Amino acid sequence: FACVPIDTHVWQLVEREYKHIITGGTKTLTKRVYAEISSYFLGAFGPYCGWALSFLFAAELPRFQPRLPLSLQLSLRSRKKKKKT
């Protein structure tokens, strides 16, 4: 599973954006869930799965958000507003 290192931040991203790939509805990062996430990214992005995950992770960082397409920036802002309320 070395293709995709999964930490707390990645787990939160998957929970929010890719919840459909996890079977059994768990609230913790188990070995099975780790394997499902890794398998999904490997299947979707092949040898570029690590790069894809890095891109998704970087898009979450405020300093990189101005570089994202405007529609994605607005979506992220909207999500943050909902989270605050």
Secondary structure as a PSIPRED ss2 file (coil, helix, strand):
# PSIPRED VFORMAT (PSIPRED V4.0)

   1 F C   1.000  0.000  0.000
   2 A C   1.000  0.000  0.000
   3 C C   1.000  0.000  0.000
   4 V C   1.000  0.000  0.000
   5 P C   1.000  0.000  0.000
   6 I C   1.000  0.000  0.000
   7 D C   1.000  0.000  0.000
   8 T H   0.000  1.000  0.000
   9 H H   0.000  1.000  0.000
  10 V H   0.000  1.000  0.000
  11 W H   0.000  1.000  0.000
  12 Q H   0.000  1.000  0.000
  13 L H   0.000  1.000  0.000
  14 V H   0.000  1.000  0.000
  15 E H   0.000  1.000  0.000
  16 R H   0.000  1.000  0.000
  17 E H   0.000  1.000  0.000
  18 Y C   1.000  0.000  0.000
  19 K H   0.000  1.000  0.000
  20 H H   0.000  1.000  0.000
  21 I H   0.000  1.000  0.000
  22 I C   1.000  0.000  0.000
  23 T C   1.000  0.000  0.000
  24 G C   1.000  0.000  0.000
  25 G C   1.000  0.000  0.000
  26 T C   1.000  0.000  0.000
  27 K C   1.000  0.000  0.000
  28 T C   1.000  0.000  0.000
  29 L C   1.000  0.000  0.000
  30 T C   1.000  0.000  0.000
  31 K H   0.000  1.000  0.000
  32 R H   0.000  1.000  0.000
  33 V H   0.000  1.000  0.000
  34 Y H   0.000  1.000  0.000
  35 A H   0.000  1.000  0.000
  36 E H   0.000  1.000  0.000
  37 I H   0.000  1.000  0.000
  38 S H   0.000  1.000  0.000
  39 S H   0.000  1.000  0.000
  40 Y H   0.000  1.000  0.000
  41 F H   0.000  1.000  0.000
  42 L H   0.000  1.000  0.000
  43 G H   0.000  1.000  0.000
  44 A H   0.000  1.000  0.000
  45 F H   0.000  1.000  0.000
  46 G H   0.000  1.000  0.000
  47 P H   0.000  1.000  0.000
  48 Y H   0.000  1.000  0.000
  49 C H   0.000  1.000  0.000
  50 G H   0.000  1.000  0.000
  51 W H   0.000  1.000  0.000
  52 A H   0.000  1.000  0.000
  53 L H   0.000  1.000  0.000
  54 S H   0.000  1.000  0.000
  55 F H   0.000  1.000  0.000
  56 L H   0.000  1.000  0.000
  57 F H   0.000  1.000  0.000
  58 A H   0.000  1.000  0.000
  59 A H   0.000  1.000  0.000
  60 E H   0.000  1.000  0.000
  61 L C   1.000  0.000  0.000
  62 P C   1.000  0.000  0.000
  63 R C   1.000  0.000  0.000
  64 F C   1.000  0.000  0.000
  65 Q H   0.000  1.000  0.000
  66 P H   0.000  1.000  0.000
  67 R H   0.000  1.000  0.000
  68 L C   1.000  0.000  0.000
  69 P C   1.000  0.000  0.000
  70 L H   0.000  1.000  0.000
  71 S H   0.000  1.000  0.000
  72 L H   0.000  1.000  0.000
  73 Q H   0.000  1.000  0.000
  74 L H   0.000  1.000  0.000
  75 S H   0.000  1.000  0.000
  76 L H   0.000  1.000  0.000
  77 R H   0.000  1.000  0.000
  78 S H   0.000  1.000  0.000
  79 R H   0.000  1.000  0.000
  80 K H   0.000  1.000  0.000
  81 K H   0.000  1.000  0.000
  82 K H   0.000  1.000  0.000
  83 K H   0.000  1.000  0.000
  84 K H   0.000  1.000  0.000
  85 T C   1.000  0.000  0.000
